């Protein structure tokens, strides 16, 4: 559970629409047109908002005359669910890595079986979850202006080499991230598209910038300490793949285009959530915040989306106002509306 403050009904509704299982056990959703109550993550089709009431727990819902949904069984917290929740609490509070054997002892499961149920519930193994926590703490400390070495030790790494090893597939190194691309070479080109001139830039690890109506000056502002070089033949195939993804976003596959993303831990989480929104669909800022487990963070999510350097491939255009309309976009609402139209195959 990402937030201990009381949730509003609007926030609960956004969580239910996002089917966010991290809020299972925090509240239940009562559907008075059918007489049942459900977990927030219930896979059933969302009911009409006017038929929904929210309750703090199963007992409150049953006191209102509702019965438990047979599909999601909100009245039955399994032993496995309780074990995972207990383990998450231990891992978040731990200052050092907790072994799988220790987690097995705490939850009364064999280490192998507990790893299996934890990975199924969380999407990461216990070890990967702990590495992600440490990396996030270190990057948050870096973002606050601390020294690289100090932030690494403060986050619980035994040596700087362990931090760099943990980041080996995540793009820019810690010093690069902190120092505006210092020591990196960025290859760039301006490509004519049906949406206008498109700036594409990449390092040897992947695309680090995609924007419209910009050029070398704007790229320099993003990576003030990097070496900028006009792209040659080595980057032709990659840039052609990027162009195809922009011209035909409804059919293009973005996942096989490598990215070299620069951002804080929170920004990275926001951008990952954006890539989980299917082409042709949109989410509100509140719904995106609910995907991150914190429906109160819609303003912070908006700021993170605005800091996205890689348009289309990290699809911040798929986030629109809850009140309706297309909403703002760094490169103009016409481009945003056209991208959405193309993704729907219209």
C-alpha positions in Angstrom: 0.0 0.0 0.0 1.6 3.2 -1.2 -0.4 5.8 0.8 -1.6 5.7 4.4 -3.8 8.8 4.1 -7.5 8.4 3.8 -8.6 7.9 0.2 -11.4 9.9 -1.4 -14.2 8.1 -3.3 -12.8 9.6 -6.5 -9.5 8.1 -5.8 -11.0 4.7 -4.9 -12.9 4.8 -8.2 -9.7 5.4 -10.2 -8.0 2.6 -8.3 -10.9 0.2 -9.2 -10.8 1.3 -12.9 -7.0 0.6 -12.9 -7.7 -2.8 -11.2 -4.8 -2.1 -8.9 -4.3 -5.2 -6.7 -2.0 -3.3 -4.3 -5.1 -1.8 -2.8 -6.8 -5.2 -2.2 -7.6 -5.2 1.5 -7.6 -1.4 1.8 -11.3 -1.1 0.8 -14.0 -3.0 -1.1 -16.2 -1.8 -4.0 -20.0 -2.3 -3.5 -22.1 -2.5 -6.6 -25.7 -1.9 -5.5 -27.3 -2.7 -8.9 -26.1 -6.3 -8.5 -25.9 -6.6 -4.7 -22.3 -7.7 -4.6 -19.0 -6.2 -3.3 -15.5 -6.8 -4.9 -11.8 -6.3 -4.5 -10.4 -3.2 -6.2 -8.6 -5.6 -8.6 -11.7 -7.6 -9.6 -11.4 -8.6 -13.3 -15.1 -8.1 -14.0 -16.3 -5.4 -16.3 -16.4 -2.0 -14.4 -19.9 -1.1 -13.2 -21.6 2.3 -13.8 -20.3 4.9 -11.3 -23.7 5.8 -10.0 -24.2 2.2 -8.8 -21.0 2.1 -6.8 -20.4 2.7 -3.1 -17.1 2.1 -1.3 -16.7 0.4 2.1 -13.8 0.1 4.4 -14.0 -3.7 4.7 -16.1 -6.8 4.0 -18.1 -6.4 7.3 -19.3 -2.9 6.4 -20.3 -4.0 2.9 -22.2 -7.0 4.2 -23.9 -4.8 6.8 -25.2 -2.7 3.9 -26.8 -5.9 2.5 -24.2 -6.9 -0.1 -22.6 -10.3 -0.7 -19.1 -11.2 -1.7 -18.2 -11.5 -5.4 -17.6 -15.2 -6.2 -15.1 -14.2 -8.9 -12.6 -12.2 -6.9 -13.6 -13.5 -3.4 -12.9 -10.3 -1.4 -13.9 -12.1 1.9 -11.2 -14.6 1.5 -7.6 -13.4 2.0 -5.5 -16.4 1.3 -2.5 -17.5 3.4 -0.3 -16.7 0.4 -1.6 -13.1 0.1 -1.0 -12.6 3.8 2.5 -13.9 3.5 3.3 -11.6 0.6 2.0 -8.5 2.4 4.0 -9.4 5.5 7.1 -9.9 3.4 6.6 -6.5 1.6 6.5 -4.8 5.0 9.7 -6.4 6.1 11.5 -5.6 2.9 10.5 -1.9 2.9 11.7 -1.5 6.4 14.9 -3.5 6.1 18.3 -1.6 5.9 20.1 -4.6 4.5 19.2 -7.3 2.0 16.9 -10.0 3.4 17.7 -13.5 2.3 15.1 -15.8 0.7 15.7 -18.3 3.4 14.9 -15.6 6.0 11.7 -14.7 4.2 10.7 -18.4 4.1 11.2 -18.6 7.8 9.1 -15.5 8.4 6.2 -16.7 6.3 6.5 -20.4 7.1 7.0 -21.4 3.5 9.9 -23.1 1.8 12.2 -20.5 0.1 11.5 -21.9 -3.3 7.7 -21.8 -2.9 7.7 -18.4 -1.3 9.8 -17.0 -4.2 7.2 -18.4 -6.6 4.2 -16.8 -4.9 6.0 -13.5 -4.3 7.0 -13.2 -7.9 3.5 -14.1 -9.1 1.9 -11.4 -6.8 4.5 -8.6 -7.2 5.9 -9.2 -10.6 9.5 -9.3 -9.3 11.4 -11.8 -7.3 12.2 -10.8 -3.7 15.9 -10.2 -4.7 14.9 -8.1 -7.7 12.4 -6.2 -5.6 15.1 -5.3 -3.0 17.5 -4.2 -5.7 14.8 -1.9 -7.2 14.2 -0.4 -3.7 17.9 0.3 -3.2 18.3 1.7 -6.6 15.3 4.0 -6.1 16.7 5.2 -2.8 20.1 5.9 -4.3 18.7 7.8 -7.2 16.4 9.9 -5.0 19.5 10.9 -2.9 21.3 11.8 -6.1 18.4 13.9 -7.2 18.6 15.8 -4.0 22.2 17.0 -4.9 24.2 14.6 -2.7 27.5 13.1 -3.7 27.4 9.9 -5.8 29.4 7.9 -3.4 27.5 9.1 -0.4 24.2 8.3 -2.0 25.3 4.8 -2.9 26.4 3.9 0.6 23.4 5.5 2.2 21.1 3.4 0.0 22.6 0.2 1.4 25.2 -0.8 -1.3 28.3 -2.4 0.1 30.5 -0.8 -2.6 30.0 1.6 -5.5 30.7 -1.2 -7.9 27.5 -3.0 -6.7 25.4 0.1 -7.6 26.9 0.4 -11.1 26.4 -3.4 -11.6 22.7 -3.0 -10.6 22.3 -0.2 -13.2 24.2 -1.8 -16.0 21.0 -2.2 -18.2 19.3 1.0 -17.2 21.0 3.5 -19.5 23.2 6.3 -18.2 25.4 5.6 -15.3 25.0 7.5 -12.0 27.6 10.1 -12.8 26.1 10.6 -16.3 22.7 10.9 -14.9 23.9 13.5 -12.4 26.1 15.5 -14.7 24.0 16.1 -17.8 25.4 13.4 -20.0 29.1 14.2 -19.3 31.4 11.8 -21.1 28.7 10.4 -23.4 28.3 10.8 -27.1 24.8 11.6 -28.5 24.1 11.0 -32.2 21.3 13.0 -33.6 19.3 13.8 -36.7 16.3 15.9 -37.7 13.9 13.8 -39.9 11.0 15.1 -41.9 7.7 13.3 -41.0 4.0 13.8 -41.7 3.8 15.3 -38.2 6.5 17.8 -38.9 10.3 17.8 -38.4 11.3 15.2 -35.8 14.5 15.3 -33.7 15.8 11.9 -32.9 18.9 11.3 -30.8 20.6 8.2 -29.4 23.6 6.9 -27.6 25.2 3.6 -28.2 22.6 2.0 -25.8 19.4 3.4 -27.4 17.2 6.4 -28.1 17.6 9.2 -25.6 15.5 11.9 -27.2 12.5 12.2 -29.6 10.8 15.5 -30.1 9.0 17.7 -32.7 10.0 21.1 -34.0 13.4 21.1 -32.2 17.0 20.9 -33.2 20.6 20.9 -31.9 20.0 23.8 -29.6 17.2 22.1 -27.7 19.1 18.9 -27.6 22.1 20.7 -26.1 19.8 22.1 -23.4 18.8 18.5 -22.5 22.3 17.1 -22.5 24.5 20.1 -21.8 27.7 18.1 -21.1 27.4 15.4 -23.8 29.2 15.4 -27.1 26.7 15.9 -29.9 27.4 14.3 -33.2 25.2 14.2 -36.3 24.1 10.6 -36.9 25.8 8.6 -39.6 25.1 5.2 -41.2 25.5 3.4 -37.9 22.2 4.8 -36.7 20.3 4.7 -40.0 18.4 1.5 -39.2 17.5 2.6 -35.7 16.2 6.0 -36.8 14.2 4.4 -39.6 12.6 2.1 -37.1 11.7 5.1 -34.9 10.3 7.0 -37.8 8.1 4.0 -38.7 6.8 3.8 -35.1 5.8 7.5 -35.3 4.2 7.3 -38.7 2.2 4.1 -37.9 1.8 3.9 -34.1 -1.2 1.6 -34.3 0.8 -1.2 -35.9 4.4 -0.4 -34.9 6.1 -2.4 -32.1 7.9 0.0 -29.7 9.1 -2.6 -27.3 12.0 -3.7 -29.5 13.4 -0.1 -29.9 16.2 0.3 -27.3 15.9 3.4 -25.0 18.6 5.1 -23.0 16.4 6.9 -20.5 17.5 9.6 -18.1 15.3 10.4 -15.1 14.7 10.1 -11.4 13.4 6.9 -9.9 9.9 8.4 -9.7 10.0 9.6 -13.3 11.2 6.2 -14.4 8.2 4.5 -12.7 5.9 7.0 -14.4 7.4 6.4 -17.8 7.1 2.6 -17.3 3.4 3.1 -16.5 3.0 5.1 -19.7 4.4 2.2 -21.8 1.9 -0.2 -20.2 -1.1 1.8 -21.6 -2.1 -0.1 -24.8 -2.1 1.8 -28.1 -5.5 3.2 -28.9 -6.4 3.7 -25.2 -5.9 6.7 -22.9 -5.7 7.2 -19.1 -6.3 10.2 -16.9 -3.5 11.6 -14.7 -5.3 10.1 -11.7 -5.6 6.7 -13.3 -1.9 6.8 -14.1 -1.1 7.7 -10.5 -3.3 4.8 -9.4 -1.2 2.5 -11.6 1.8 3.6 -9.5 -0.1 2.8 -6.3 -0.6 6.4 -5.3 -3.8 8.0 -6.6 -3.1 11.2 -4.8 0.0 11.8 -6.9 -1.7 13.0 -10.1 0.1 16.4 -10.0 3.5 14.8 -9.6 2.7 12.3 -12.4 1.9 15.3 -14.7 5.3 16.8 -13.9 7.1 13.5 -14.6 5.3 13.2 -17.9 6.3 16.7 -18.8 10.0 15.8 -18.2 9.8 12.9 -20.7 12.5 13.4 -23.4 11.3 10.6 -25.6 7.9 11.4 -27.2 5.8 8.6 -28.7 8.1 5.8 -27.6 7.3 6.7 -24.0 3.7 7.7 -24.8 2.8 10.6 -22.6 0.3 11.6 -25.3 -1.9 8.7 -24.0 -2.7 10.7 -20.8 -5.6 13.1 -21.1 -7.7 15.2 -18.6 -10.4 13.3 -16.7 -12.8 16.1 -17.6 -12.5 15.3 -21.3 -10.6 16.7 -24.3 -7.1 16.1 -25.5 -5.3 18.2 -22.9 -1.9 19.8 -23.2 1.2 18.5 -25.0 4.7 19.8 -25.2 4.6 19.7 -29.1 1.1 21.0 -29.6 -2.4 19.6 -29.2 -2.7 18.9 -33.0 0.2 16.4 -32.9 -1.2 14.8 -29.8 -4.7 14.5 -31.3 -3.2 13.0 -34.5 -1.1 10.5 -32.6 -4.2 9.3 -30.7 -6.2 9.1 -33.9 -3.5 7.0 -35.6 -3.2 4.7 -32.6 -7.0 4.0 -32.8 -6.5 3.1 -36.5 -8.9 5.9 -37.7 
